[in-house]
Structure formats: structure tokens, C-alpha cells
């Protein structure tokens, strides 16, 4: 067995001392499974954790939250099965998935959907779990609801759009400049260029004056005011990130609009909770209403070249980046 190991914080990616070291293979205890990792996504949070941006992270550790692989030790009904998972504790509060093997509780293991390859399955986790958890807590959209996705071509934005269109929502997507929607969807996606168009005006006019029932704001403060203008009565806005920590807040508009604001941090979801979300998503992947992100050859790295993968993610790579042990 081998694993990536980080022993101390680094000022930047160039200074990061990411060590590939051998280790003893884990053995499954009662209600545990050992997974031979075949694919492990690299998320921005994985890289930021190695640089010391997560105050509750333990040191030293192996990074990585998302995984897919084959069970090689553990319960007889799981051995040999192709499985997937994720966890907010992985790579942060305990050793993570950027290794050849992972020891997890049985309750955190799920068989991957058949149409999804092992390589793709390792790249599903964080974006889809974040999207689903935000929508679940805000109230899943119903057919005919209006959903506005800010940062629609990011991976969480694409996952949100997939789920919302699968459920029959009318979806508006926003990027800074006007561009085509880059992901899969079960229905049309009206893309808005925020630098050229008034997003609130577009949403209201093209929804018959109704506005957005749900705003999934993956960017935070830059779109806060316009997102509020776009919201329907009893609208809900979901936040997963921000640039500025403080923004002006109109309390009267908030309560008169009967709004709800939802904050989501999936680092607080452990492997068992993430597995339950994958349970909810799996039928959509089986029907192919939901699709995994394409994993392109140039975005697949060995453990030996993991630092290059981390640098690509930190620099804003738009393709899903995966480690393939």
C-alpha cells in the first residue's frame, strides 16, 4: 500500500511537501471494509486543507474526500463489489482517499450505479453531494419551479442544474460573461451573462413575473444583491461559498419577502451522511437522468504526480481532476 502524506502546512503549492510513502495495508474489523481505490477526485477543499486553510484539520494526514474502488476485505456480500463514497471528515479529521487503499465503516460504503464507470464515480462526490444537500435543505424543487444557479458552469452549479432539471424545474444559469451551459441537463437551461444582462430582470421577465423559487448561489457576495432582487415570494437562497464575509442585509425585504437563507458546508457531513445522499442520487444515475462529469485523459494523474493535480485544481481547472492509483 502507498499513500500521499502531508506533514505540515505550506505557504503555497510550490512549497507543499507532498510525500508518497509506503504503509501497512489496513485490515477490516467488524462492520468495516477495505477499498482498493481506483479513482479519487481532487477537490478545491482537498488542496486548501493541505495548505492549512482548514483550521480543524489534523496533521499529518492523507488528503482526499471522494473515492471509488473495489472492496478487497470486509463483509462477504461486499467483497469484489465496485463501490463509491465521500466524507467531510476524510482528509480533514482523519486520513483520506489519496492512497491505494481506504479503510471505512460498512455504513459509508455504497455500490456504485452501473452506468457510472469507476473512474467517473470517484469524481461525483463533493459537487453532487453539495448540490443535493443544498436543495434538500431548501426544499427540493418541484415541476414548474424556477431555479436560478449562480456559477452554473462550475461543478456544483452543473450538479445543481442536473438535479433541478431532472425534477422538472425551469433553470436559469449565470456566469460572469454569456456562455453556453457546459454540462448535462434534462431540460433547457437559459444562460445569463451577468456583465451584459440584468439577471434579476431576465429571470422575472422570463418567468412571467414570478422570480426564482430557489437561488443556488455558489459564488456568494458578488451576486447577493441581484440574487435577492430575482427571488420570488417565499424564495430560498443557498450559500456554499463567498468572497466577502460581510454584505449589506435588508431585514425588511427579507421578512416581507418571506425568504429563507440556507448555508451549506459539506465538510460537516460524515461518510455515513454522504452515503445516504448518494442513495438518493443513485436512481437518477441508474436512469441516466443524472450523468457523471466527463473525466478527460489530461485530468487523470497518478499518485506520483499528485502535486501537479493539486496545482491544476488550485489554479481553477474546469475539468474534474482525478487521481488514479
Secondary structure by P-SEA (a helix, b strand, c coil): cbbbbbccccccccccccccccccbbbbcccbbbbcccbbbbcaaaaaaaacccccccccbbbbccccccccccccccccccccccccccccccccccccbbbbcccccccccccccaaaaaaccaaaaaaaaaaaaaccccccbbbbbcccccaaaaaaaaaaaaaccbbbbbcccccccccccccccccccccccaaaaaaaaaacccccccccccccccaaaaaaaacccbbbbbbcccccccccccaaaaaaabbbbbbbbcccccaaaaaaaaaaaaaaaaacccccccccccccccccaaaaaaaaaaaccccbbbbcc
